[in-house]
Amino acid sequence: MKIPFKTKKFYYAFPIFILGYKDEKFSYNITTCSSSFSLGDMVVIGMFKGSNAVKQISKFKEFTINIPTKEQGFLMEKAGFLTKRDKLTLLSVPYELSSVIDAPLLEKCPVSMECRVEQIQEFGEYVNFTARIINRWCDETLLDTKGNFKSAIFSPIEYIGDEKRRVYRYLDDKNSDKLGTFIRSSKYD
């Protein structure tokens, strides 16, 4: 039986990513984020409206999404916990500027996307950026010989929990099923 669950926030497993953005004080900067969804070439990210990243992305209207794995866990946490500092320099983060968007692509993150903001919407103390994905980048080991993404071997960090406790969860290549697996395996009367 289900019962009411009272909490101020609930994260039901979202991939964590590191935002790269142009920064008027530090040239470029990064921060960690876990609120997003994507459909086709659209991505929506949400953040606390008092953050430096919101101020800078609102001004320059461009950012990169850099998706870490467990191997980049230290960078992911430090980029989120440090505020209003030159995190790229402080953490010695190797990056290159993206080809179209004026924001950093983090070399150690296996998947990155260049995004241009098309809409900004405030919702209480949060801001949602709706952006167009301009380019997608990934480590060559994540592509098969035909150039298709090998999603079964990509292991982003998932963020899950409530206001009392939040944890990281990890995907692995042993627990992947193809789309349609459940329909094919079910028996209908």
N, C-alpha and C positions, 0 to 999 in steps of 0.2 A: 504494500500500500504506500502511495506517495503521501508525504506530509509537507506543509509549507516550509520553505527554506529561506530564512531571513538573512540577507547579507547586503552590504552596500555595493559590492562588486563581485562579479563572477566571471572568471576566464575559463572557458570550456575548450581549451587547447588551441592556441593560436601560435603560428610560427613567429619566432623572434627575428627581428632584422635590425641592421644598423643603418640609419639614415645618414647619407652624406649630403652636405649642403654648403653653399657659398655663405660666408660669414663676414659681415662688414668690418669686424674688429680683428679677426684671425685669418682672413682670406678664405679658409675652408674649415669645416668642422664636422663632427659626427655626434650622434646620440643613438641610444637604443630605444626601440619601439616594439610593441607586440600587437597593436590594434590595426588590422588591415583586412581588406578583402579585395578580390580581383575578378573581373569578368572581361574576357577578351583583352582589348588594349586599355581597359580602364582599371585603375587601382584607387582605392580610398584608404587613407591612413588617418588615424585619430590620435590626438595628443592633448595634454594639459595646456590650456591657452597661455599660461604664464611662463612657458619655457622659452629659452633662447632660440631653439629650433623653430618654434612657431613664428617668432618675430622675424627670423631670417628667411624662412621659406615663404612667409607672407610677402616679404619685400621682393625677393628675387624670383619667386614662382617656379623654382626648379629644385630637384633633389634626386639622389640615387637611393635605391634600395639595395642593400648588400646583405645576403642571407648567409649567416655563419653556421658552422656545424660545431659539435662539441670541442673540436680542436681549437676553435677561436673563442672558447668560453670566457677566458680571462678578458680579452678585448671587449667582448659583448657586455660583460658586467661593468667593467671600468668605464666604458663609453656611456653607460646609463647612470652610474653613480656620481661621476664628476660633472659639475655644472659650471656653465659660463667660463670655461677655460679652453685653451688651445689643445684639445685632446689629441689631434693628429700628431703634433710635435711632442707633447708630454708622454704619449704612449708609443712613440716611434713607429707609427703605423705606415707601412708602405702603401702607396696609392698612386694612381695615375688619373689625370683628368679625363672625363668621358669624352666621347667623340662629338657629341652634339650639345649635351647639357653641361653647364658650367658648375660641376660638382664632382667630388672625388669618387672613383671606383676603387674599392678596397681590394688589393691584390690577393689577400689571404682568404677572402670569402669566395666560395666556389660558384655562387650565383649572384648576379647583379642586374639591376634594371635602371635605365635612365628615364626620368619622369618629368613631365611639364604640367604644372598646376593649371587646371581649367576652372575650378570652382572652390571657394572657401566658404564653409558654413560653421557658424558657432552653435554650440549646443550646451547651454549652461556654462560650466567651467572648462569645456573641451572645445577643440577645433577639429573639424574634418576637412581634409584636403582631398578633392577629387582630381585625379591627374590622368593624363594620357601617357601610356608607356611608349616611349620613342624607340628604345633599343633594349634587347635582352642579351646578356652575356653569361657564359658559363665555362667552367673548366672543361677542357677538351675530353677529359676522362669521363665526363657525364653525358657524352654523345656517342651513339653507336655509329657504325660505318656509313649509315644513310643520313646522319645528322639529326636523328631523333633523340630526344631527351631520355636518359635511362633513369626514370623516376624511382624504380625499385631500389636503386643504390644510393640515392640522395637522402641524407639524414639531417634535416634541419632540427633546431632545438624548438620544442613546443613549450608554451607557457600556460600553466593551468593552476587554478585555485580560486580561493575566495578572499574576503578582506582579512581573514585571520592567518592564512597560510597559502603561499604560492610556491610552486615547484617547477622544475624543468623536467620534461619527458623527452625521450629520444626515439626516433624511428630506427628501424634496422632492416637490412635486406632479407632477413629470414621471415619476416611477417608482412609480405606484400602479396596482394591478390589483384588480378586483372579486373577491370571494370566489367560488370555483368556476372561475376562469379556467383553471387548469391542467388540471382535469378536462375542461372543454369543449374544450380545444385538443389533448388527447392522442388518439391513435388506438390502439385495442385490436384485437388479432388475434382 
